[in-house]
Amino acid sequence: MAGKLGQITKLKGSENYQGWAIMAKAYLLREGLSEAIASAENTHDRMQEKSLADIILMCEYNTANHIQACKTGFEA
């Protein structure tokens, strides 16, 4: 069963980063994307793309601007 991305409070910045990081990691682990956030090497391109998209969707607009140039979930 897939997790629900909408249940995670969006990253606003340093004010909620600690809690957001825990929830985001749990979501990505549940979605089978743990390899993508652990290392940029030895992961499928699709896995990196999906993890990056999920991370961007878990951010507010202003925060997402800071990671818009990232190419992988690991970078973000």
Biopython code that builds the backbone (N, CA, C, O; Angstrom):
import numpy as np
from Bio.PDB.StructureBuilder import StructureBuilder

atoms = [
    (1, "MET", "N", (0.842, -1.177, 0.000)),
    (1, "MET", "CA", (0.000, 0.000, 0.000)),
    (1, "MET", "C", (0.888, 1.240, 0.000)),
    (1, "MET", "O", (1.824, 1.346, 0.793)),
    (2, "ALA", "N", (0.595, 2.147, -0.867)),
    (2, "ALA", "CA", (1.383, 3.377, -0.972)),
    (2, "ALA", "C", (1.048, 4.330, 0.161)),
    (2, "ALA", "O", (-0.080, 4.368, 0.653)),
    (3, "GLY", "N", (2.054, 5.101, 0.566)),
    (3, "GLY", "CA", (1.857, 6.118, 1.597)),
    (3, "GLY", "C", (1.098, 7.291, 1.010)),
    (3, "GLY", "O", (0.841, 7.344, -0.193)),
    (4, "LYS", "N", (0.745, 8.228, 1.870)),
    (4, "LYS", "CA", (0.015, 9.399, 1.413)),
    (4, "LYS", "C", (0.885, 10.626, 1.579)),
    (4, "LYS", "O", (1.118, 11.104, 2.690)),
    (5, "LEU", "N", (1.350, 11.116, 0.470)),
    (5, "LEU", "CA", (2.233, 12.278, 0.453)),
    (5, "LEU", "C", (1.571, 13.501, 1.080)),
    (5, "LEU", "O", (2.246, 14.290, 1.741)),
    (6, "GLY", "N", (0.285, 13.671, 0.889)),
    (6, "GLY", "CA", (-0.430, 14.829, 1.400)),
    (6, "GLY", "C", (-0.523, 14.892, 2.920)),
    (6, "GLY", "O", (-0.864, 15.937, 3.475)),
    (7, "GLN", "N", (-0.226, 13.790, 3.597)),
    (7, "GLN", "CA", (-0.293, 13.769, 5.057)),
    (7, "GLN", "C", (0.958, 14.364, 5.696)),
    (7, "GLN", "O", (0.980, 14.592, 6.905)),
    (8, "ILE", "N", (1.988, 14.617, 4.911)),
    (8, "ILE", "CA", (3.235, 15.165, 5.430)),
    (8, "ILE", "C", (3.181, 16.687, 5.325)),
    (8, "ILE", "O", (2.926, 17.238, 4.254)),
    (9, "THR", "N", (3.426, 17.358, 6.451)),
    (9, "THR", "CA", (3.471, 18.817, 6.453)),
    (9, "THR", "C", (4.618, 19.275, 5.567)),
    (9, "THR", "O", (5.731, 18.761, 5.677)),
    (10, "LYS", "N", (4.360, 20.223, 4.700)),
    (10, "LYS", "CA", (5.382, 20.695, 3.764)),
    (10, "LYS", "C", (6.513, 21.416, 4.491)),
    (10, "LYS", "O", (6.296, 22.097, 5.493)),
    (11, "LEU", "N", (7.711, 21.251, 3.968)),
    (11, "LEU", "CA", (8.878, 21.924, 4.525)),
    (11, "LEU", "C", (8.759, 23.422, 4.304)),
    (11, "LEU", "O", (8.569, 23.883, 3.179)),
    (12, "LYS", "N", (8.871, 24.175, 5.390)),
    (12, "LYS", "CA", (8.801, 25.633, 5.326)),
    (12, "LYS", "C", (10.185, 26.249, 5.403)),
    (12, "LYS", "O", (10.396, 27.373, 4.947)),
    (13, "GLY", "N", (11.113, 25.527, 5.968)),
    (13, "GLY", "CA", (12.469, 26.027, 6.180)),
    (13, "GLY", "C", (12.998, 25.462, 7.481)),
    (13, "GLY", "O", (12.595, 24.377, 7.901)),
    (14, "SER", "N", (13.890, 26.184, 8.115)),
    (14, "SER", "CA", (14.507, 25.688, 9.343)),
    (14, "SER", "C", (13.504, 25.530, 10.484)),
    (14, "SER", "O", (13.744, 24.764, 11.417)),
    (15, "GLU", "N", (12.388, 26.248, 10.416)),
    (15, "GLU", "CA", (11.412, 26.192, 11.509)),
    (15, "GLU", "C", (10.757, 24.826, 11.683)),
    (15, "GLU", "O", (10.342, 24.493, 12.792)),
    (16, "ASN", "N", (10.651, 24.028, 10.627)),
    (16, "ASN", "CA", (10.046, 22.705, 10.771)),
    (16, "ASN", "C", (10.890, 21.598, 10.136)),
    (16, "ASN", "O", (10.395, 20.500, 9.883)),
    (17, "TYR", "N", (12.156, 21.893, 9.883)),
    (17, "TYR", "CA", (13.004, 20.920, 9.192)),
    (17, "TYR", "C", (13.151, 19.598, 9.944)),
    (17, "TYR", "O", (13.030, 18.536, 9.335)),
    (18, "GLN", "N", (13.406, 19.637, 11.240)),
    (18, "GLN", "CA", (13.663, 18.406, 11.995)),
    (18, "GLN", "C", (12.505, 17.419, 11.872)),
    (18, "GLN", "O", (12.720, 16.256, 11.531)),
    (19, "GLY", "N", (11.303, 17.861, 12.139)),
    (19, "GLY", "CA", (10.138, 16.989, 12.035)),
    (19, "GLY", "C", (9.869, 16.568, 10.602)),
    (19, "GLY", "O", (9.530, 15.415, 10.337)),
    (20, "TRP", "N", (10.021, 17.511, 9.679)),
    (20, "TRP", "CA", (9.796, 17.215, 8.268)),
    (20, "TRP", "C", (10.769, 16.145, 7.775)),
    (20, "TRP", "O", (10.370, 15.234, 7.049)),
    (21, "ALA", "N", (12.029, 16.248, 8.159)),
    (21, "ALA", "CA", (13.045, 15.293, 7.705)),
    (21, "ALA", "C", (12.705, 13.873, 8.149)),
    (21, "ALA", "O", (12.882, 12.923, 7.387)),
    (22, "ILE", "N", (12.225, 13.732, 9.359)),
    (22, "ILE", "CA", (11.845, 12.407, 9.858)),
    (22, "ILE", "C", (10.684, 11.850, 9.051)),
    (22, "ILE", "O", (10.713, 10.694, 8.628)),
    (23, "MET", "N", (9.669, 12.666, 8.839)),
    (23, "MET", "CA", (8.485, 12.223, 8.091)),
    (23, "MET", "C", (8.803, 11.963, 6.620)),
    (23, "MET", "O", (8.308, 10.996, 6.040)),
    (24, "ALA", "N", (9.621, 12.817, 6.017)),
    (24, "ALA", "CA", (9.987, 12.644, 4.611)),
    (24, "ALA", "C", (10.786, 11.356, 4.430)),
    (24, "ALA", "O", (10.546, 10.601, 3.488)),
    (25, "LYS", "N", (11.728, 11.107, 5.324)),
    (25, "LYS", "CA", (12.527, 9.879, 5.239)),
    (25, "LYS", "C", (11.635, 8.648, 5.386)),
    (25, "LYS", "O", (11.782, 7.678, 4.643)),
    (26, "ALA", "N", (10.715, 8.690, 6.339)),
    (26, "ALA", "CA", (9.800, 7.566, 6.539)),
    (26, "ALA", "C", (8.957, 7.323, 5.286)),
    (26, "ALA", "O", (8.753, 6.178, 4.881)),
    (27, "TYR", "N", (8.477, 8.389, 4.684)),
    (27, "TYR", "CA", (7.676, 8.252, 3.462)),
    (27, "TYR", "C", (8.500, 7.623, 2.334)),
    (27, "TYR", "O", (8.043, 6.698, 1.662)),
    (28, "LEU", "N", (9.708, 8.132, 2.136)),
    (28, "LEU", "CA", (10.554, 7.607, 1.061)),
    (28, "LEU", "C", (10.953, 6.158, 1.322)),
    (28, "LEU", "O", (11.043, 5.369, 0.381)),
    (29, "LEU", "N", (11.193, 5.796, 2.572)),
    (29, "LEU", "CA", (11.490, 4.399, 2.915)),
    (29, "LEU", "C", (10.291, 3.519, 2.578)),
    (29, "LEU", "O", (10.442, 2.444, 1.998)),
    (30, "ARG", "N", (9.115, 3.980, 2.942)),
    (30, "ARG", "CA", (7.893, 3.216, 2.683)),
    (30, "ARG", "C", (7.660, 3.022, 1.182)),
    (30, "ARG", "O", (7.127, 1.998, 0.757)),
    (31, "GLU", "N", (8.059, 4.000, 0.399)),
    (31, "GLU", "CA", (7.885, 3.928, -1.053)),
    (31, "GLU", "C", (9.014, 3.147, -1.743)),
    (31, "GLU", "O", (9.029, 3.027, -2.968)),
    (32, "GLY", "N", (9.955, 2.618, -0.955)),
    (32, "GLY", "CA", (11.040, 1.823, -1.525)),
    (32, "GLY", "C", (12.135, 2.661, -2.158)),
    (32, "GLY", "O", (12.831, 2.194, -3.059)),
    (33, "LEU", "N", (12.294, 3.889, -1.699)),
    (33, "LEU", "CA", (13.257, 4.813, -2.298)),
    (33, "LEU", "C", (14.455, 5.087, -1.384)),
    (33, "LEU", "O", (15.154, 6.085, -1.563)),
    (34, "SER", "N", (14.692, 4.219, -0.420)),
    (34, "SER", "CA", (15.773, 4.460, 0.541)),
    (34, "SER", "C", (17.143, 4.506, -0.128)),
    (34, "SER", "O", (18.007, 5.270, 0.303)),
    (35, "GLU", "N", (17.361, 3.713, -1.165)),
    (35, "GLU", "CA", (18.647, 3.741, -1.875)),
    (35, "GLU", "C", (18.895, 5.100, -2.525)),
    (35, "GLU", "O", (20.030, 5.574, -2.567)),
    (36, "ALA", "N", (17.850, 5.714, -3.022)),
    (36, "ALA", "CA", (17.985, 6.988, -3.728)),
    (36, "ALA", "C", (18.397, 8.123, -2.806)),
    (36, "ALA", "O", (19.098, 9.041, -3.230)),
    (37, "ILE", "N", (17.971, 8.071, -1.552)),
    (37, "ILE", "CA", (18.328, 9.156, -0.642)),
    (37, "ILE", "C", (19.615, 8.868, 0.112)),
    (37, "ILE", "O", (20.173, 9.757, 0.757)),
    (38, "ALA", "N", (20.091, 7.628, 0.036)),
    (38, "ALA", "CA", (21.334, 7.253, 0.714)),
    (38, "ALA", "C", (22.553, 7.531, -0.153)),
    (38, "ALA", "O", (23.623, 7.852, 0.364)),
    (39, "SER", "N", (22.398, 7.408, -1.475)),
    (39, "SER", "CA", (23.531, 7.569, -2.386)),
    (39, "SER", "C", (23.022, 7.841, -3.797)),
    (39, "SER", "O", (21.976, 7.333, -4.201)),
    (40, "ALA", "N", (23.762, 8.638, -4.529)),
    (40, "ALA", "CA", (23.402, 8.910, -5.921)),
    (40, "ALA", "C", (23.937, 7.815, -6.847)),
    (40, "ALA", "O", (23.543, 7.731, -8.011)),
    (41, "GLU", "N", (24.824, 6.991, -6.330)),
    (41, "GLU", "CA", (25.424, 5.923, -7.130)),
    (41, "GLU", "C", (24.626, 4.634, -6.982)),
    (41, "GLU", "O", (23.985, 4.392, -5.960)),
    (42, "ASN", "N", (24.681, 3.825, -8.016)),
    (42, "ASN", "CA", (24.075, 2.494, -8.005)),
    (42, "ASN", "C", (22.574, 2.501, -7.768)),
    (42, "ASN", "O", (22.037, 1.557, -7.188)),
    (43, "THR", "N", (21.900, 3.535, -8.202)),
    (43, "THR", "CA", (20.439, 3.556, -8.138)),
    (43, "THR", "C", (19.907, 3.823, -9.536)),
    (43, "THR", "O", (20.559, 4.474, -10.353)),
    (44, "HIS", "N", (18.737, 3.319, -9.792)),
    (44, "HIS", "CA", (18.113, 3.512, -11.101)),
    (44, "HIS", "C", (17.716, 4.967, -11.292)),
    (44, "HIS", "O", (17.322, 5.642, -10.341)),
    (45, "ASP", "N", (17.823, 5.443, -12.525)),
    (45, "ASP", "CA", (17.440, 6.830, -12.821)),
    (45, "ASP", "C", (16.002, 7.103, -12.410)),
    (45, "ASP", "O", (15.700, 8.167, -11.869)),
    (46, "ARG", "N", (15.116, 6.151, -12.663)),
    (46, "ARG", "CA", (13.698, 6.344, -12.325)),
    (46, "ARG", "C", (13.514, 6.500, -10.812)),
    (46, "ARG", "O", (12.685, 7.292, -10.364)),
    (47, "MET", "N", (14.284, 5.748, -10.034)),
    (47, "MET", "CA", (14.208, 5.846, -8.581)),
    (47, "MET", "C", (14.669, 7.228, -8.117)),
    (47, "MET", "O", (14.065, 7.814, -7.219)),
    (48, "GLN", "N", (15.727, 7.744, -8.721)),
    (48, "GLN", "CA", (16.215, 9.082, -8.373)),
    (48, "GLN", "C", (15.191, 10.148, -8.758)),
    (48, "GLN", "O", (14.957, 11.092, -8.003)),
    (49, "GLU", "N", (14.584, 9.994, -9.933)),
    (49, "GLU", "CA", (13.570, 10.951, -10.378)),
    (49, "GLU", "C", (12.358, 10.951, -9.452)),
    (49, "GLU", "O", (11.853, 12.011, -9.082)),
    (50, "LYS", "N", (11.895, 9.767, -9.081)),
    (50, "LYS", "CA", (10.721, 9.666, -8.219)),
    (50, "LYS", "C", (11.011, 10.245, -6.842)),
    (50, "LYS", "O", (10.182, 10.968, -6.288)),
    (51, "SER", "N", (12.171, 9.938, -6.285)),
    (51, "SER", "CA", (12.492, 10.481, -4.958)),
    (51, "SER", "C", (12.623, 12.000, -5.011)),
    (51, "SER", "O", (12.190, 12.688, -4.086)),
    (52, "LEU", "N", (13.212, 12.531, -6.080)),
    (52, "LEU", "CA", (13.327, 13.986, -6.226)),
    (52, "LEU", "C", (11.942, 14.620, -6.329)),
    (52, "LEU", "O", (11.669, 15.628, -5.677)),
    (53, "ALA", "N", (11.078, 14.041, -7.136)),
    (53, "ALA", "CA", (9.725, 14.580, -7.287)),
    (53, "ALA", "C", (8.978, 14.569, -5.953)),
    (53, "ALA", "O", (8.307, 15.540, -5.606)),
    (54, "ASP", "N", (9.097, 13.473, -5.212)),
    (54, "ASP", "CA", (8.421, 13.394, -3.916)),
    (54, "ASP", "C", (8.948, 14.453, -2.949)),
    (54, "ASP", "O", (8.167, 15.083, -2.237)),
    (55, "ILE", "N", (10.262, 14.651, -2.918)),
    (55, "ILE", "CA", (10.850, 15.650, -2.027)),
    (55, "ILE", "C", (10.373, 17.049, -2.398)),
    (55, "ILE", "O", (10.020, 17.840, -1.523)),
    (56, "ILE", "N", (10.364, 17.356, -3.696)),
    (56, "ILE", "CA", (9.887, 18.676, -4.138)),
    (56, "ILE", "C", (8.427, 18.884, -3.739)),
    (56, "ILE", "O", (8.055, 19.969, -3.291)),
    (57, "LEU", "N", (7.606, 17.857, -3.898)),
    (57, "LEU", "CA", (6.190, 17.970, -3.543)),
    (57, "LEU", "C", (5.965, 18.103, -2.047)),
    (57, "LEU", "O", (4.887, 18.516, -1.617)),
    (58, "MET", "N", (6.968, 17.759, -1.247)),
    (58, "MET", "CA", (6.865, 17.887, 0.206)),
    (58, "MET", "C", (7.382, 19.239, 0.697)),
    (58, "MET", "O", (7.539, 19.442, 1.901)),
    (59, "CYS", "N", (7.649, 20.164, -0.230)),
    (59, "CYS", "CA", (8.173, 21.491, 0.127)),
    (59, "CYS", "C", (7.196, 22.587, -0.277)),
    (59, "CYS", "O", (6.467, 22.458, -1.260)),
    (60, "GLU", "N", (7.194, 23.667, 0.497)),
    (60, "GLU", "CA", (6.445, 24.845, 0.076)),
    (60, "GLU", "C", (7.193, 25.494, -1.086)),
    (60, "GLU", "O", (8.372, 25.209, -1.297)),
    (61, "TYR", "N", (6.525, 26.355, -1.834)),
    (61, "TYR", "CA", (7.117, 26.968, -3.025)),
    (61, "TYR", "C", (8.460, 27.628, -2.753)),
    (61, "TYR", "O", (9.420, 27.403, -3.490)),
    (62, "ASN", "N", (8.538, 28.435, -1.712)),
    (62, "ASN", "CA", (9.785, 29.147, -1.422)),
    (62, "ASN", "C", (10.938, 28.203, -1.128)),
    (62, "ASN", "O", (12.075, 28.465, -1.519)),
    (63, "THR", "N", (10.650, 27.112, -0.444)),
    (63, "THR", "CA", (11.686, 26.129, -0.128)),
    (63, "THR", "C", (12.059, 25.328, -1.368)),
    (63, "THR", "O", (13.235, 25.028, -1.578)),
    (64, "ALA", "N", (11.088, 24.983, -2.179)),
    (64, "ALA", "CA", (11.350, 24.211, -3.394)),
    (64, "ALA", "C", (12.268, 24.967, -4.353)),
    (64, "ALA", "O", (13.010, 24.351, -5.118)),
    (65, "ASN", "N", (12.220, 26.287, -4.313)),
    (65, "ASN", "CA", (13.104, 27.089, -5.164)),
    (65, "ASN", "C", (14.571, 26.792, -4.904)),
    (65, "ASN", "O", (15.399, 26.915, -5.807)),
    (66, "HIS", "N", (14.903, 26.400, -3.673)),
    (66, "HIS", "CA", (16.288, 26.126, -3.312)),
    (66, "HIS", "C", (16.796, 24.794, -3.876)),
    (66, "HIS", "O", (18.005, 24.578, -3.954)),
    (67, "ILE", "N", (15.892, 23.914, -4.264)),
    (67, "ILE", "CA", (16.315, 22.610, -4.784)),
    (67, "ILE", "C", (15.892, 22.381, -6.229)),
    (67, "ILE", "O", (15.986, 21.265, -6.740)),
    (68, "GLN", "N", (15.433, 23.424, -6.877)),
    (68, "GLN", "CA", (14.927, 23.258, -8.248)),
    (68, "GLN", "C", (15.991, 22.805, -9.242)),
    (68, "GLN", "O", (15.654, 22.195, -10.256)),
    (69, "ALA", "N", (17.251, 23.084, -8.981)),
    (69, "ALA", "CA", (18.319, 22.671, -9.900)),
    (69, "ALA", "C", (18.826, 21.256, -9.630)),
    (69, "ALA", "O", (19.629, 20.736, -10.404)),
    (70, "CYS", "N", (18.377, 20.632, -8.559)),
    (70, "CYS", "CA", (18.829, 19.272, -8.229)),
    (70, "CYS", "C", (18.361, 18.284, -9.289)),
    (70, "CYS", "O", (17.272, 18.421, -9.846)),
    (71, "LYS", "N", (19.183, 17.304, -9.554)),
    (71, "LYS", "CA", (18.864, 16.297, -10.563)),
    (71, "LYS", "C", (18.478, 14.956, -9.940)),
    (71, "LYS", "O", (17.917, 14.099, -10.623)),
    (72, "THR", "N", (18.772, 14.764, -8.645)),
    (72, "THR", "CA", (18.486, 13.493, -7.983)),
    (72, "THR", "C", (17.894, 13.740, -6.604)),
    (72, "THR", "O", (18.024, 14.828, -6.042)),
    (73, "GLY", "N", (17.242, 12.717, -6.072)),
    (73, "GLY", "CA", (16.728, 12.790, -4.725)),
    (73, "GLY", "C", (17.858, 12.938, -3.721)),
    (73, "GLY", "O", (17.698, 13.608, -2.701)),
    (74, "PHE", "N", (18.983, 12.328, -3.995)),
    (74, "PHE", "CA", (20.140, 12.429, -3.107)),
    (74, "PHE", "C", (20.636, 13.865, -3.008)),
    (74, "PHE", "O", (20.972, 14.331, -1.919)),
    (75, "GLU", "N", (20.685, 14.565, -4.129)),
    (75, "GLU", "CA", (21.111, 15.968, -4.132)),
    (75, "GLU", "C", (20.173, 16.844, -3.304)),
    (75, "GLU", "O", (20.608, 17.718, -2.555)),
    (76, "ALA", "N", (18.884, 16.587, -3.460)),
    (76, "ALA", "CA", (17.881, 17.406, -2.766)),
    (76, "ALA", "C", (17.953, 17.164, -1.286)),
    (76, "ALA", "O", (17.190, 17.760, -0.526)),
]
sb = StructureBuilder()
sb.init_structure("model")
sb.init_model(0)
sb.init_chain("A")
sb.init_seg("    ")
for serial, (resi, resn, name, xyz) in enumerate(atoms, 1):
    if name == "N":
        sb.init_residue(resn, " ", resi, " ")
    sb.init_atom(name, np.array(xyz, "f"), 0.0, 1.0, " ", f" {name:<3s}", serial, name[0])
structure = sb.get_structure()
